[in-house]
Amino acid sequence: MAVPVRAFAAAVRASGSVAVDGDRELRVECDPPGCVFEHVGVVRAGTTVDVRAALAAAARSRDVDVEGASALSEARASLAAVEVPEVDVSAARERVAAARAAVEAVSADVAAARGAVQAREDLDADVDVGRERLRAAVADASERETELVAAEQALARERERAREARDARDRRLSLADRVGRLEREVRANRVAATWPAFREAVAAVPGGDRDEAGAEPGSFAGDDATAALAVARVAAVDAPVVVGVDRFDDVDAARRTLDAPVVLAAD
């Protein structure tokens, strides 16, 4: 039966079974698709390929060592390690304000109780009840003062954590910029490293012409299907390349040309 490209591609991505139509089922047993598959794993009419991105993936598939790769790995690890703490200074500030208000209120109670005791003493009246009230107010004031000190200390800690959070965010931004720069640098180096092999692959692909790939890495004037097939030939491919363009006499020819597992599908 003629199996559509889309069904084959879905089966390869799933490394298992997919329904084709009706009661028919397609089963593909293969290794999981690698980083190259999403770029050039499906070649059909209307295929579009970002040659630079695809060649960078091809270089990764072959573990091509390029300048900047180690620095990029380290920068990514450093970025992942930066943690920005969650800080709520406003809540700590509100706690201080509430504690301060409580201290002011109980201080007024202490002053009132002390005044009442003094007034009764001036009148030579019984001051026992007044002194009890004063003792209770003073104890309450002491407790409120302790709460205020604790709230102020908590606010100081939150402010310090806020400074640390700002420093961490700044570090994350700096590291993210560095990662971005290194990614662009490493991608360019990977393209350059694989470009000679890509030019030769373009010449080896039926319908391709070596002159379509210029000497400058990334300069390609050919069609996207040719580019995709050439990248597949350059890359280390584990899962089958699904080919839906009429470039090969049979699947064996396709496999020999691409040096990769291939399935021919109907587009």
C-alpha positions, 0 to 999 in steps of 0.5 A, spaced: 500 500 500 502 507 498 503 510 505 502 517 506 508 521 508 505 524 514 503 517 516 510 515 516 513 521 519 508 520 525 510 513 526 517 514 526 516 520 531 512 515 535 517 509 534 511 505 534 504 504 531 499 509 527 493 509 524 493 510 516 486 510 514 480 505 516 483 498 519 490 499 516 495 500 521 502 502 520 508 500 525 515 503 525 520 500 529 526 504 530 530 508 534 527 515 537 528 521 532 534 525 534 536 532 533 536 532 526 529 529 525 525 535 526 530 539 521 530 534 515 527 528 517 521 529 513 523 531 505 517 532 501 514 537 496 514 544 499 519 542 504 522 548 507 529 548 511 533 552 515 540 550 512 544 553 518 540 550 523 539 544 520 547 543 519 548 545 526 544 540 528 548 535 524 554 537 527 551 536 534 549 529 532 556 527 530 559 530 536 563 535 532 567 539 537 567 547 535 570 553 539 565 555 544 562 549 545 565 548 552 564 555 554 556 555 552 555 548 556 558 552 562 554 558 561 548 554 561 549 550 567 551 557 570 544 560 568 540 554 570 544 554 577 542 561 579 536 561 583 532 568 584 528 567 591 521 569 592 521 576 596 515 579 599 518 586 603 511 589 603 508 584 607 514 585 612 513 592 612 506 591 613 507 587 619 512 592 622 507 598 621 502 594 625 507 592 630 509 599 631 501 602 631 500 596 637 506 599 641 504 606 640 497 604 643 499 600 649 504 606 650 498 610 651 495 605 656 501 605 660 501 613 660 494 613 662 495 607 667 501 611 670 497 618 671 491 614 674 496 611 679 499 618 680 492 621 681 490 617 686 497 617 690 496 625 690 489 624 693 492 618 698 486 614 695 487 606 694 492 605 688 492 597 688 487 597 683 491 602 679 497 599 680 495 592 677 492 596 671 499 599 670 503 592 671 498 589 666 499 595 661 507 595 662 507 587 661 503 588 654 507 594 652 514 589 653 510 584 649 509 589 644 516 592 643 518 585 643 514 584 637 516 590 634 523 588 634 522 581 631 518 585 625 523 590 624 529 584 624 524 580 619 523 586 615 531 587 615 532 580 613 527 581 607 530 587 605 537 583 604 533 578 601 530 583 596 537 585 594 540 578 593 534 577 589 536 583 585 543 581 584 541 574 582 536 577 577 542 581 574 546 575 574 541 571 570 540 577 565 548 577 564 548 570 563 542 569 559 546 574 554 552 570 554 548 564 553 545 567 547 552 570 544 555 563 545 549 560 542 550 564 535 557 563 535 557 556 536 552 555 531 556 559 526 562 555 528 558 548 527 555 550 520 562 552 518 565 545 520 560 541 516 560 546 510 565 542 506 561 536 507 555 539 506 557 542 499 560 535 497 553 532 499 549 537 495 553 534 489 552 527 491 544 528 491 540 526 485 538 533 482 543 537 486 549 541 484 555 543 488 555 550 485 548 551 489 552 551 495 557 557 495 564 557 499 561 562 504 558 557 509 550 558 509 550 561 502 545 556 498 542 557 492 538 550 491 532 548 493 530 546 500 529 538 498 536 538 496 538 541 502 534 537 506 537 530 503 544 533 503 544 535 511 541 528 512 547 525 508 552 529 513 548 528 519 548 521 524 541 519 523 538 513 527 531 514 525 529 513 518 528 519 513 521 519 510 522 521 503 516 523 499 520 526 493 522 523 487 529 523 487 531 516 488 530 509 483 528 505 490 529 505 497 536 502 497 539 507 492 536 512 497 539 509 503 546 508 499 546 516 497 544 518 504 548 513 508 542 513 513 535 509 514 530 511 509 523 510 507 520 512 501 513 515 502 507 517 497 506 525 498 
